[in-house]
Amino acid sequence: MTPSVSVVIPSYNHAAYIGEAIASVLGQSHRALEIVITDDGSRDGTPDVIRRIDDPRINLEVFDRNRGAAAALNSAIRRSRGEYICMLASDDYFLPGKLEKQVRFLEDHPHVAAVFGLPRFVDQRGAPLAESFNGDVFLAPFTRNLRTRADWLRHFFYEGNCLCHPASMVRRSAYDRVGLFDPRLANLPDFDMWVRICMEHEISVMPEELTAMRILDGSRNMTAPRRDSNLRALIECFHVLKHYRALPRAAISEAFAREIATAGLDAGGAIGALLAELALRGENPPHKLFALDTMFEGMPESGDHPRLIELAGAIDVFAIEVVRAEPQLREQLGEARAQAADLRAAAARMTSALREIADHTALIVTRSRGYRIVRLFEGLRRSIEMIARAAARGLGGS
């Protein structure tokens, strides 16, 4: 029997977690499924763990070398047979009822190409993380009231991704229409896909936790906030924005109606110039680079060249001013650190001296027989100790 749902898993060095991921799929209430796994050249024995699970619904392919998550995912999708396709990361797991709920949703909403759910964050050991952990990003569909394709296109353009890939279910027909994941992207291949799907189709989000996302220790998740992932995300975002150049004028006018009206932009002028002006209202470097690049590529010889030339000389896309200021900033930082060290040393000396005074005071109080003298020196000792603690806190001492 041909499965109605294909769960595709790109696996890589997750021998400790892949068994739980597969078990969470096999335990779903929706039974007409297959699990299509592509191992991306793991070196920790992940394929051996998969082979020990005896179930005919598992289809495993093992790459001889690491080719990237998008390449592994695409290979699994090509081998899949289901009408609906779900991606599961090899260190995550589905929550009970995930597939049944989303199949029912897509059957009830034939105009929707992809449906998403919310993630439940767990730590490396599977224990739930605080509710506040990165959760606000995935609540945007509800807090921002994102419903129509125009809503999504505007949000993606200015805010970025807010959809959980391992909590998705996508119609095969959508992939057939827009193509598979771009293997040149490492951090944002899913974001790139959602933009491409929304250019032609509607999507929706269910307000339920459907997938557990595991946050590994030491920022080892692919999209964790490290220097390499932050740099990749910026350049990949720039390339994702380029898809907007293929939008028809009517879609741009609908998605950005508020910005066009507020800024008094010419919605009937050159689309490249319009997109560039819209991008200039974005807050991130990729928006600025996209604006200049789009204006340059889309401007005819008779276009508004003075505007382009002015912007190219005013927008510091490559943070040149920061680079030039770096030596001076480093010198100032060194001086500040030296001053802080001196202050800490002074605080330590002051604290030591005050404590010595306090100890002498205590000795005098102990030897005194006069009640009033005892009360006087006890008060003096408490005052000295309070001064010592305040000095330590104020100057960075211990």
Secondary structure, DSSP 4 states (H G I P E B T S, - for coil): ---SEEEEEEE-S-TTTHHHHHHHHHT-S--SEEEEEEE---SSSHHHHHHTS--TTEEEEE-SS---HHHHHHHHHHH---SEEEE--TT-EEPTTHHHHHHHHHHH-TTEEEEEEEEEEEETTSPBPPTTSSHHHHTHHHHTT--SHHHHHHHHHHH-----GGGEEEEHHHHHHH-S--TT-SSSHHHHHHHHHHTTSEEEEEEEEEEEEEE-GGG-STTSS-HHHHHHHHHHHHHHHGGGGGS-HHHHHHHTHHHHHHHT--TTS-HHHHHHHHHTTS-SHHHHHHHHHHHHHH--TTS-HHHHHHHHTT--TT-HHHHHHHHHHHHHHHHHHHHHHHHHHHHHHHHHHHHHHHHHHHHHHHH---HHHHHHHHHHHHHHHHHHHHHHHHTT--
